[in-house]
């Protein structure tokens, strides 16, 4: 009996901690649907970048910098690469008005010789449009 009540108490404590922690997390869906939370974004780098030539097998790190030019926090709700050879990393926390942030990605050139054009599809709580395409290209020299 003592073990059962101890297990129930532990389960209850864990569920309370998990539910409390979840309420503090930003809600990207709410930021995308509530127009009072919309803001504006300025891309500090071109939304198209050409990285020249790299050797096959090399990892290419890419970053696109931006600034929140609005009056409410900027929420980058989603960053989706165009293929599995690119892994994207988006800001986990909202970007304060006036602050800068970046969207990072890593392209794996293994098995991808030739010209590669890749796109990162970005969704954010911005006025006008909420969808952006960040593109980059790179030529991969085939491994000898």
C-alpha positions in Angstrom: 0.0 0.0 0.0 2.8 2.4 0.9 4.5 1.9 -2.5 1.3 2.5 -4.3 0.5 5.8 -2.6 4.1 6.9 -3.1 3.9 6.1 -6.8 0.6 8.0 -7.1 2.1 11.0 -5.3 5.2 11.0 -7.6 2.9 10.7 -10.7 0.8 13.6 -9.5 3.8 15.8 -8.8 5.3 15.1 -12.2 2.0 15.9 -14.0 1.7 19.2 -12.1 5.3 20.2 -12.9 4.8 19.4 -16.6 1.5 21.2 -16.9 2.9 24.3 -15.2 6.0 24.3 -17.3 4.0 24.1 -20.5 2.0 27.2 -19.7 5.1 29.4 -19.7 6.1 28.4 -23.2 5.4 30.8 -26.0 2.4 29.8 -28.2 3.3 30.2 -31.8 -0.2 29.4 -33.0 -1.7 32.3 -31.0 0.9 34.7 -32.4 0.0 33.7 -36.0 -3.8 34.1 -35.6 -4.1 37.2 -33.3 -3.6 40.2 -35.5 -2.9 42.4 -32.4 0.3 40.3 -32.0 1.5 40.9 -35.6 4.8 42.8 -36.1 7.2 43.6 -38.9 10.5 42.1 -39.9 13.6 43.5 -41.7 16.0 41.0 -43.3 19.5 42.4 -42.6 21.1 40.0 -45.1 19.8 39.3 -48.6 17.2 36.6 -48.7 19.3 34.9 -51.4 22.9 34.0 -50.8 25.5 32.4 -53.1 28.2 30.5 -51.3 30.4 29.6 -54.3 32.1 26.2 -54.3 32.7 23.7 -51.5 34.2 20.2 -51.5 31.8 17.2 -51.4 31.3 16.0 -47.8 31.8 19.5 -46.3 29.1 21.0 -44.0 28.0 24.5 -45.0 26.7 26.7 -42.2 24.3 29.4 -43.3 22.7 32.3 -41.3 20.1 34.8 -42.2 20.0 37.8 -39.9 16.8 39.8 -39.2 15.5 42.6 -37.0 12.1 43.0 -35.4 11.0 46.4 -36.6 7.5 46.3 -35.1 6.1 47.0 -31.6 5.2 43.4 -30.5 7.5 40.4 -30.0 8.4 38.6 -33.3 7.7 34.8 -33.2 9.4 32.7 -35.8 6.8 29.9 -35.6 8.4 27.5 -38.2 11.5 27.1 -40.4 11.2 24.2 -42.9 14.1 23.3 -45.2 13.2 22.3 -48.7 15.0 18.9 -48.3 16.5 16.5 -45.8 20.1 17.5 -46.6 19.6 20.8 -44.8 18.9 21.1 -41.1 17.4 24.4 -39.9 17.5 26.0 -36.5 15.0 28.7 -35.5 14.9 31.1 -32.5 13.2 29.3 -29.7 12.1 32.5 -27.9 10.3 35.6 -29.3 12.5 38.4 -30.5 11.8 41.7 -28.7 10.9 44.9 -30.6 14.1 46.4 -32.0 16.1 43.3 -31.3 18.0 41.2 -33.8 18.0 37.4 -34.4 19.0 34.9 -36.9 17.9 31.7 -38.6 20.6 29.2 -39.0 20.9 26.1 -41.2 23.5 23.5 -42.0 23.7 21.9 -45.5 25.3 18.5 -45.8 27.0 18.3 -49.2 27.8 14.5 -49.0 26.4 12.8 -52.1 25.3 16.1 -53.6 27.8 17.1 -56.3 26.9 19.9 -58.7 24.8 23.0 -58.3 22.5 23.0 -55.2 19.7 25.5 -54.7 18.1 25.2 -51.3 15.2 27.1 -49.6 14.2 27.6 -46.0 10.4 28.3 -45.7 9.8 30.6 -42.7 6.5 31.4 -41.0 6.3 34.3 -38.6 3.7 36.6 -37.0 4.2 39.5 -39.4 1.8 41.9 -41.1 1.1 41.6 -44.8 2.6 38.1 -45.3 3.6 35.5 -42.7 5.6 33.4 -45.1 9.1 34.0 -46.4 11.6 32.1 -48.5 15.2 32.2 -47.7 17.4 30.8 -50.4 21.0 29.8 -50.9 23.0 28.1 -53.6 26.3 26.3 -53.5 28.3 24.3 -56.1 29.6 21.0 -54.6 32.8 19.7 -56.2 32.6 15.9 -56.6 34.9 14.0 -54.4 37.7 12.3 -56.4 
